[in-house]
Amino acid sequence: NKDIVVMDSTSLLLPTYDEINDISAYCFNDNIIVDYDVEKPIKINLVLYNSLGKIVFSKEFLISGNNSINIPDLLTKNQIYFLVINSGDNSKSFKLF
């Protein structure tokens, strides 16, 4: 008698180690650019806050290799934003303006 293990797509385990340090973010023409260079696929969650602490964008991405994510038309000129990138227990934040 064999046990059957059923996994759905939300239980996919991916590395969440310090490769988050190989991620950078900046603004360009009202777009947010997130550059990354990671060896193994990792799941990240991008959360963008305005200067009042309100979440204006949140999305999960599966990233791997050397590439970038372009998030267009989210920024308002002369505003300060904070981008937080989470992967497992690791997080990295950026001040964007």
Sequence and secondary structure as in RCSB ss.txt:
>XXXX:A:sequence
NKDIVVMDSTSLLLPTYDEINDISAYCFNDNIIVDYDVEKPIKINLVLYNSLGKIVFSKEFLISGNNSINIPDLL
TKNQIYFLVINSGDNSKSFKLF
>XXXX:A:secstr
        GGG     SGGGGGEEEEEETTEEEEEEEEEEEEEEEEEEEETTS EEEEEEEEEEEEEEEEE S  
 TT  EEEEEEETTEEEEEEE 
